Amino acid sequence: MTSVVPARTEQADLREVEQRVLWLSTAMIDHANRVRPNNSGLKVGGHQASCASLVSIMTALYFEHLTAADRVSVKPHASPVWHAINYLLGSLDEQHLTTLREFGGLQSYPSRTKDPDPADYSTGSVGIGATAPIWGAIARRYVDTHGGGAGTGRQYSLLGDAELDEGACWEAILDPTVADLGEVVWIVDLNRQSLDRVVPGIAAHRLQGMFESAGWQVLTLKYGQLLEELFSRPGGQALRERIDSMSNPEYQRLLRCGASELRERLPGDSAELAGLVSDLDDETLVAAIRNLGGHDLGALDGAFKAIDDTRPTVVFAYTIKGYGLATEGHPQNHGSLLSGEQMQQLAAGVGADPADPWRKFAPGSAAARRCSDAASRLRRRERARVKPPRLPADVGRTPTGTTTTQAALGRTLLDLTRSAPEAAERVVTLCPDVSSTTNLGGWLNKVGVWSPTERPDWFADDAETILHWKERPAGQHIELGIAETNLVGLLGELGSTWSRWGQPLLPIGVVYDCFLGRALEPWSFGVYGGGQSILVGTPSGVSLAPEGGAHQSVHTPSIGLEQPGVTTYEPAFAQDTEWCLLASMAQLGKPGGSSAYLRLSTRPVEQSLAEVPTDPAARERRRNQVIGGAYPLRRHDEPQVTLAAMGAVVPEAVAAAHRLAEQGIGADVVCVTSPDLLFRAVRARQGAGGDAGVLDQVFPAHRATPLVTVLDGHPHTLAFLAGINGVRASHLGVTGFGQSGSLEDVYRHHGIDADAIVGAALDVTDS
């Protein structure tokens, strides 16, 4: 019988590092579940098998190929592998290794904002971490064409094969912009298992074809050096065909077999293959069946060196879930934990000491030098942070006539180019093919469309062309395809440039408000990862009357109220929109900053209803109330009811107040601009911290009356206002899907017109 040495001798130190990474990542999870006291009795969790399948790939990447300019998005369940590597590189202290999933400790999944070691990307939500480096690549290029300093470097995604089931991946891959991003590299951990089962037909060839058709370079690492050597022997072709043709479950079952059982199962009906198998010693046979490319350091080295930087690359690396563990290949190993005995066996196999689990390599050893060299290579220089530009609080122009809050968005951006050009230069806007219908046309014509290279505008001499599509590196508008998830993914990365490269941007993404739910998860994840941006939803609500149906958003005000890390505004007037937008922009691009969501409307409103004060001090007081959450729009000498209205339906509340006055019922009218900030003020009054001052100004106890709230959205958004002074209340809003029709008909149908407000006011004031 013969034996084959599976790895080059010069890789012995790298193999030693790989084995230590396997041990450390497994031991971290073991400590969290079996060693650390757990009074609740609940499973702490962790994914030892998912970690093990990626250990070889990450070892080769971090300790041999990555540079300081590169950035990596790590598969969520491989978080302990990433921590283990950071520990060996010296960027994570030993004290943290025992804190996995502990309060204040290492997070379940890599986090830019919560982990003590420096994550390039926050991951955890399937598909979002995979695509983030694509948007990171565009953000880096944008910064580099607007002042420079972002440098170069590859953008790696380490993702599981099951993650490719997520539609967000394919929306990103198919966007035309992505085909030119040669710095993007996806490495697919092809272990052919999901949470519950061995996937029977992963159809890797079909996935490969889909990437190729999108213009990607496709590299496939199916077999390691040992198997490739065996394939060259007599009977080797039969061995290749046998493994290629077997189903995933059958292959996984072989991983659970010892040498004697393998000799029975593997040959099948092939005498030629039986001859090859019989010629191998037990150790080589057992090693051969699990010698896949994703665990072969030599094969990985070759693949990483073959990456073509002129186009995106995907590496399909065949792996084994639980590689090197006692749970290797088991169909239910996703969340399983090694027993104490199995941990002892693993320690013996990889040269670790269970009594000293976090021991590093001996100083001066080849493995220690490998870690030290990698640490030096990956060390990033500290970047000086440019301060965000100064933004005016008030442009100083008072809108007149009839206009919409949506139009005010474009108007404010244009005003900014004149009143604060340095700030305007930091603005970058994004749309999913809706620039003209969301009133960004004037801004787009002014600043142009961003492109890494200048492209001809073939319609520049067409007199009937209103929207001028000037594509150039100095452009400040980015338009991806129609997928909102792509847009908000890029929005989050543009909102992170202040912390990545020290260059703050003021990113504003505009989507149809009814599609906010589609965009919410990736945008929320960008906010979680430190991306500071503004998302504008417009047009919104049933005020989009003739459009009807599901295009009329109902629950988006509630979403804005409940989204962490975000301040939400729904202004009623153009002046309010300007103030809210400028206040939101002032919170971007800095430590401690925050994001914002603005819900805007296409309903034309007479601007004189706003009664913007002309006195400078009174105007500033109004501005502070607007950006603080609400302001009194009408005050009656002897109020008997308060009408609190938000957004497009404020004119109905004003009209209702006039009609109530004719009946001898005095009504205060409060214009709510941010239920989010008002709710924070309520909690501040209850001792949760913050400022409750806006409540005393807008809802003072001495003016407490029965309350009617109304908005073009779900009524529960403002229902909490009744609790400020403990008054009787009626809450009007939209609780059903939209209807097509005139504005009057639609408002009447949903009960948010002046008639409904008057009726509700009479009900709450009727003693």
N, C-alpha and C positions, 0 to 999 in steps of 0.2 A: 504493500500500500504506500501511496505517496502523500506528501504534505506540501502545501504552497504557502509561502510568506505573503500575506495580503497587502502589506504597506511598505513604502520605501523607508529605509533606515533613517534618512535625514528627517523623517516626519515623526520620529519617536517622541521628541519633546512635545510636538503638537498633539500627538495621541495622548500623552500623559495629561496635558491640559484638558483635552476633551473628557477624559475619564474623571478628572477632578470637577469639571463643570457639571457632569452628570450626577456626581455624588452630592455636590453642594445644593443643586436645585432640588434633588429628591429629599435631602436632609432638611431643607428649609420647610418643605411641606410636611414632612414627618414630624418635625418639632412642633409646628403649629397645631397638629392634630393629635399627637400621641404623647408629647412631652410637656408642653405648656399647659398649666392648669386651665380647666374649662368648666366653670361652675354651671353653665347653662345646659350642658349635655348636647348641644347642637353641634353638628359636624361643621368644622371650620372650612374644610374643603381645600381645593388645590387640584392640580392636574399633573400628577407625576408622569403618566404615560404620554400626555400631549407635550410635556417638556422634553421627554427623552427623544421623541421623534425629531426634534429640531436641534438637539445639542451639537451634532456634528456640523451642521450647516452654520450655526452661529459661531462655533469655535473657529472654523475655517475663515469665516468672514471677519470676525473681530481681531483674531490673533495673527492673520496673515494678509488680509486684503484691504480692509477699510483704511481710509485716510481721515484726517481731522475735518476735511471739507465735506465728507459724506454724511448722510443722515439716514436713520433706519427707523422704520415703523415695525414694531415687534408684535407678532401674533399674540393676542391677549393671554391665551392660556400658557404661553411660554414666558410669562413674566418672571418666574423664579430663575429661569436660565439667564435672563438678562441681568438680574440682580447678582447672580453668581459670577457672571463675567465682570460686572462692575467691581465686585469685591476683589477679584484677582487682579484687576487693573488698578486698584487702589483708589477708586472713586466712590466706594461705599464702605463705611466703617463696619467692623464685625458686630457691633452692638445691634445693628439693624437686622441681622440674619435671623434672629429669633422673634422678629415682630411681624412676620408675614400675616396679613389679614387681621392684625391686632389694631385696636383703636389708636390712631396716631402713628401707626407703623407702616410697613411696606404695603402698598395697595394690592388689591386682587389683580389688577391689570395695570400696565405701565401708565403713569400719569405725569404730565409735565408740571402740574401745579401741586401735587400732593406727595410725590415720592421724594426721598432725600437724595437719590442719585439722578443725574440729569437725563431725562427722557427726551428724545427728539420729537416724538408724537405720542399723544394720549390715544390709547386703543381700548377696545372692550366691546363696542357695538359692531356686530358683524358687517363687514363691507366698508365701514367708514375709515377704520385704520388702514385698510388695504389701499384705498384710493387717496388718502391724505397726502402721500409723497408726490402724487401727480400735481395736486394743487400747490404743494410746497415748491415744486420745480417752477411752476408758472410765477408764483409770488417772488421767488428768488430772481428770476429773469426780469420781472417788472422792476424790482428794486435796482437791479444792475443797469437798466436802461434809463432810470430816473435818478442819476447821481452816482451810481456805482457802489462798490463796497461789499456786495453780497458774494463775490467770488464764484467758484465753480463747485463741482462735487456731484457725486451720484446720489440719487434718492431711492433707497431700497424699501421694498415692502416684503415682509416675511409673513405669509398667510397660509392658512390651512386649505386643503382642497375643497372642503365643505363650504368654505367662505365664498367660493365661486358660484354657489347657488344664489347668492344675494344679487339682486338686479342692479344695485348701485355700482357694482364692479363693471358690469357690461355697459351701463350708461356712460361711465367714465372712459372705458376702453374705446368706445365707438365715437367719442367726440372728436371732430376733425383736428382740434388743436393738439391732441395728445400724440398724434403720429410723429410730430417733430421733436418730441422730448426725448432725446437720446440719453439723458442722464437718468431716466426712470428704469429701474430694474425690479421686477417682481420675482420672488423665489417662492414657488408653491410647494409646500410640505405635503407631498402626495402620499399620505399614509393610508388612504382608501378606507378610512373609518370615520363615522360620524359619532354622535354622542351615544346612540343606542345600538349600533350595528356595524357590521362590515358592509360597505356599499357594494352591492353585487356587480354593478357595471359602471365603473367610473368614467368610461369612454374617454380616456385621455387623448386619444387621437382626434376626437371631435373638438375638444377644448383647444388642442394645439392648432387645428385648422382655423378656429375662430380668431385666435390671436394673430395668426399669419395673415388672414384676410384683412385685419385691421392695421397691417403694416408693421407688426412687431417681429423682432428676431425671436425665434423659439429654440431654446436649448433643452434637450431632454437627457436627464441622468437616470437611466433605468438600472444599470448594472455597475457593480464595482469592479476593481481590478482583478480580484480573485475569480469571479465568475467569467469575466472576459478572457482570462487565461484558460479556464476550463472549456470555454466554447471553442477554443482553437485545437483542442485535443480530439482524438477519435471518439465519436459519440457526443461531442460538444454541441453540434448542430441540433441533435435530438434533445439535448438538455435545454437549449434555448427555446426550441419550439414547444417543449412541454411546459415550461414556465410561462411563456407568452400566451399559450392557449388556455391555461387553467383560469378558472374564475377567481375573483378576489377572495371569497370565503374559503375556497379550497387551499389557496396559497397561505392564507392566514392560519389555517388548520395545521399546515406543515410546520409552522413556527412553534407549535406546541409539542412537536414530536422529538423524541430522542433519536440517536443515530440508527438504532436497529429498526425503529418504526419507519424512519425515512427511507431506509433501504427497501422496505416493502412498498411504501406508498408512491415514492417519487418515480420509479421507472415506468410504471403503468404497464403497457404491453410491449414496450420497446426493449428488445434484447441488447441493442447497441447502447442504450442509455444505462441498462442494468450493468453492462460491462464497465462503463465509466464509473458508475457509483461504487461498484465493488472494488475499484482500484484506489478509492480514496479512504484515508484513515478517518476515524470517527470525528476527530476535531475539525478536520478540513471540511467534511461533509456538512456538519452542523453549521460551520461558519459560512459555507458557500450558499446555503439556502436563504441566508439573511444578508448576503453581501450586495445590498442595493446601492445605487449611486449616491443617494442622499446621505449615506453613512460612510462613504469612502473618501477620505481626505484628499487622496491623489486625484480622484475623479472631480471632486468639487474644485480643487485648485485649477484643473484644466478648464472647467466650465467658466469660472470667474475670469480667467485670462482671455477667454474667447468672446467676452461681451463686446458687442459693437456699439460704440457710443454715438453713432449717427441716427439711431432709432431706438425706441423703447425695446426692452428685452424682458422675456419671461423665461425663467428656468423651472422646468418641471423636474423636481428632485424626488424620485421614488424613495420612500422611507417606511419604517415600521413603527407603528404606535407602541410606545413602551420599550423601544430598542435598548437592550442591555439590562432590562429589569425582569423580575420574575413574572410580571404581568404581560410581558412582550406578546403582542399579537392577539391577546384575548379580546373577544368581541365586546365584552362589558368592562373594559379597563379604563374607560374615559375618566371616571371620578374615583377609581379604586385606589386604595392605599396599601403599600407594602406592610407586611406584618413585621414585628420586631425581629423575628428570625430571618426574614427575607432582607431586612436592612443590614443585618450582620453579614449575610452572604454577599450582598452588594459591596459592602466595605472591603471584604476580603478580596473580591474580584478586581476592585479598582485601586487598591492600595491606600484606603482611607482608614482612619481610626475612629470608631464610634464614640470612644471616650474623649476624643479631641476633634469633634466633627468639623470645626472651622479652620483647622490648621492649614497654613499656606505652604508653598514649596520651600524647600531648604534654600537659604540664601546662596547664590553662586551656582545653583543647579541649572541645567539646560532649560527646564520648564520655567524656573523663576526668571531667567534671562528672557525667555519668550514673552512672559507677561510684562516685564519691564520695558522691553523694546516696543511692544504694542501700546503700552500706556504712553510712552513718549511720542509715538507716531500719531496717536489719537488725541493728544492734548490740544485743546483749542485755546487760542488767545482770547483774552477778554476784549470785548468790543465796547468802545465808548458809545453811549446812547445819546442820540440827538434828541433834544427836547421837542415835544410836539409843538406845532406852530400855534401862535396866539390867535384865538378866534374871537371875533366881535360877539358881544352878547346881543346886540341889536344893530341891524343894518341901518335903521333910522328911517326907512320908508314905510308909510302906512298905506296898505292896500285899500283901494276904493272900488266902487262898482260891484259887479257880480263875478265871482270866480269860485274855484274849487280848491280844496286842500291839496289835491293831486297836482294841480297846476302850480301851486305855491312851492312845491318841492323843486321843480325845475327852475322857477323864478329865483328862489333863494340861492341855488347853486350858481346861477349866472351873476347874481348880485355879489356873491363872494369873490368872483374873479376880479371885480372892480374894488370892493371895499377891503379885501384881505387877500391879495394875490399869492402871498407866501403860503397861506393856509389852503387856498384853492389848488395850488400845485400838489398838495399832499392828498387831495381827494381822488379816489378811484371808484367809479361806478360800475355796476354789473347788472346785466339783465339776461333772462333766458328768452331772447328774441321778442321782447315787448317794449323796446325803447320808445318807439313812436307812440304807442298806445298808453304809455304811462308818463307822458309829458317830459321826457328827457331829451327830446329832439334838439331843442335849442342848446342845451349843455353839450350834447354830443357834437353838434356842428362847431361849437366853440373850441372844444379841447381835442377832438379827434378820437379815433379808435386805436387802442394799443395793439401793436404787433411787433415781434422781435426784429422784423425787417420792414422797410417801407414797401408798400404795395401800391400799384396804380389804381386810381379811382376812375374807372371807365365811364362813369356817369357825371363827371365833374362839369362837362360842357353841355349837359342836358338841362335846358331851362325849366323843365317840368319836375325836376328832381328836387324835393324839399329836404330830405334827410341826406346829408353829405357824409359818405362813408370813407373818411380819410384815414387809412391804416398806416401807422408809423410808430417807431419806438417811443416817441414823446407823447403819444395818445394816452388818454386817461379813462377811457371807457372800454370795458371788456365784455364781449357778448359771446357766451358759449351757446351750445345747442339748447333745445327746449327743456332739458332735464333740470328741474329745480335743485335736485340733490347735488348736481355738479356745481351749480352756481354758489350754493351756500357752503359747499366744501371749500371752494376757492375763497369765498368771503372770509371764512375762519382763518385760512392761512395768510391772506393779506392783512388780517387783523392781528397776526402774530409777528409781523416783520420787526416790530419795535423790540421784541425780546430776542429774536433770532439774530438779527443783523444790526440792531441799534438804530434802525430807520423806521420811524413811525409813519403809518399811512392812515388815511381817513376813509375806510372802505364802506360804501353804501350799496347794498343789493336791493333791487326792486323786483318783486314778484306779484302776480295776481294774488290778492288776499285769500281767495278761496283755495289756493294751493299751498297755503302756509303749512298746513298739516303734513303735506308731502315733504316739505323742505325742513320741517321742524327738527327731526332727530339729528341729522348731520350738522345743522346749525347749532343746536344745543350742545352737541359734542364739541364743536369748535369753541364755544364759549367756555365749556368745562376745561378745555385745554389751554385757555388763556388768550384765545382769539377775540379781540375787541372790535366790534363792527356794528353797523346799523342795518337792520332789515326793514324794508318798507313794504307793507302789504296794501296794494291798491289796484283796482277799485275794490271797495269793500261793501259788505252788507246787502240788504234788499234794496238799498238806494240805487243799486244797479238794475233798476226796475225792469226794463224791457228784456234784459238778458235772461232773467228767470232762472229757475231750477237750482242745481247745485253750484252754479257760479255765484250765488249769493251767500256769502260766508256768514255763519251764525255764531260759532264758538270761538272765533279768533280773539275777541276781547278777553275771554277767560284764559286762553292760552298765554296771552301777554301778561296777565295778572299773575299767573302761577309759574312762569319760567324763571328759574334761578339765574343770577348773573346779568339780568336784563331789566332795564326800565322801559315801561311801555307807555306810549302816548297816543291819544286819539283826539287831535285838535278839531275844533269846529270851524275856525276861521283861518284865513291866510296868514294873518299876523301871528296867531298862535302857532301855526305850523313852522314859521320861520324861527320863532323863539325856541320851540321844542327841538327842532333840528339842530340849531346851533349849540344848545345846551348838551345835546346828545353827542355831538361831534367833539365837544370840549372834554369828554370823558374817555376819548380813544387814545391809544398809543402810549400808555404810561403805566407804571406799577400802580396797582390799586384802581385802575380804570374799570369801565364796565361797558356793556353793549346796550343797544336800544332797539325797540320795535315800534315803528310808527304805522298806525292804521289810518289810511287816507281814503278820501271819497271823490267820486266824480260828480257829486251833486252840486250844482251852482248855488251859491249862497250870497245874499246881499251882505256886503261887508260892513255896511253902516250899522248892522245889528250888533256888531262887536263893541261899538262905542269905546274905541281905544282912547284913553285919556290923552289930551294934548299937553298937559303940564308934564314936564320932564320927570319930576319926582313921582307923580301919580302913575305915569307910564311905566317907570321902573318898578313900582309896587305891583302893578298889574303883571308885568313880565315875571317877577318873582313868584307870584301866585300861579301863573300859567305853568311855569316849569316845576312848581311845587305840587301840582295835582289838581287845582280847582280855583275858581274865582267867582265872586258874586257878580252876575251879569245885570240883574235887576234887584233893587231893594224896595220893598213896600214899607210905608210908615207903620202900618199895623198888620203884619203878615199873619195869615191864618193857615197857610200851607206853603211848603217849599217844594219847588220843582227842580230836581237835579237831573240835568240832561247832558248827554255826551255826543260829540261828533255831529253827524249829518242831521240829526233830529232836533238840534237846539232851536232852529226856527219854529218848529212845532210847539216847543215849550214856551217860547216867547209869545206866540199867538195865543196859546192856551191861557197864559197869564193875563193878557189883555181881556180875553173873554170872561175870565173869572172876575176881574175887576169890575166889569160891567154888571156882574151879579152881586157886587158888594163883598166879594171874597178877595182879600189881599194875598198876593202870591210873591214870594221871593223866587228868583230864578238863579240857580247855581250852574255854571258851566264847568263840567268835569273834564279835565284834560288827561288825567292819569289815575285810574282806579288803583293801579299798582302803588303809586306813592301815597294815596289816601289810606290804603290798607296798611302800609308800613307806618303811617302816622298813628293809626288806631293801635297798632301793636306797640308803638313807642309809648303811647299814653298808658298802656298796660304794663310797662316796665321792660319791654324787649330791647330798648336802646333806640337811638335815633331822635328825630325832631318831630314833635306833634303840633308845632305851631300853626300849621296850615289849617288844622281843625278849628282852632280858636278864631281864626280870621274868617273862615268860610262858613262854618257851622257853629257859631257861638251859642253857648247854652241859653243865653237870655233871648235868643231868637228861635229857640227850638219850637217847631210846629210839626204836625203830621207831614209825611214826606211821600212824594211820588217820584220814582226814578224812571228814566226812559233812555233807551239807547237802541241803535240799530245792531243788535246782537243779543246774545242770551241774557235774560233779565237778572240772572243770579250774579252777574258781574258786579252790579251796583247794590245788591240787596244788603250788603253789610253796612251801608251808610245809615240805615235805620238804627243801628246799634250805637252810633256815636252819642246820640242824646236819648236813646230809648223811646222812640216815638212810633206811633202807628204809621204803617207804610203800605204802599201798593207799588209793585215793580212791573214795569212794562218793558217788553222787548220781543225778540223773535225766537220762537221755540220750534218752528217747523221749517221744512225746506222752502226755498223761495218760489215765487210765482212770477210769471211774466205779466206785464201790464204797465199802465201809467204809474208815476210815482204816487199819485193820490190813491189810486186803487190798491196798490201794493201796501202802502202804509195803513190804509183802512183795513185791509185783510188781516194784517198782523197785529193790529191794535196799537200802533205807535203814532197815530195821527193826532191832531189837536183835539178832535172829538174824544178820543180815548183818554187823553191826558186830562181833559176837563172832567170827564166822567169819573176817573180815578180820584181826582182831587175832591170832587163832591162826596165820594164814598168815604174817604179817610177823614174828612172834616164833618161828616154827618154824625152828630152825637145822639 
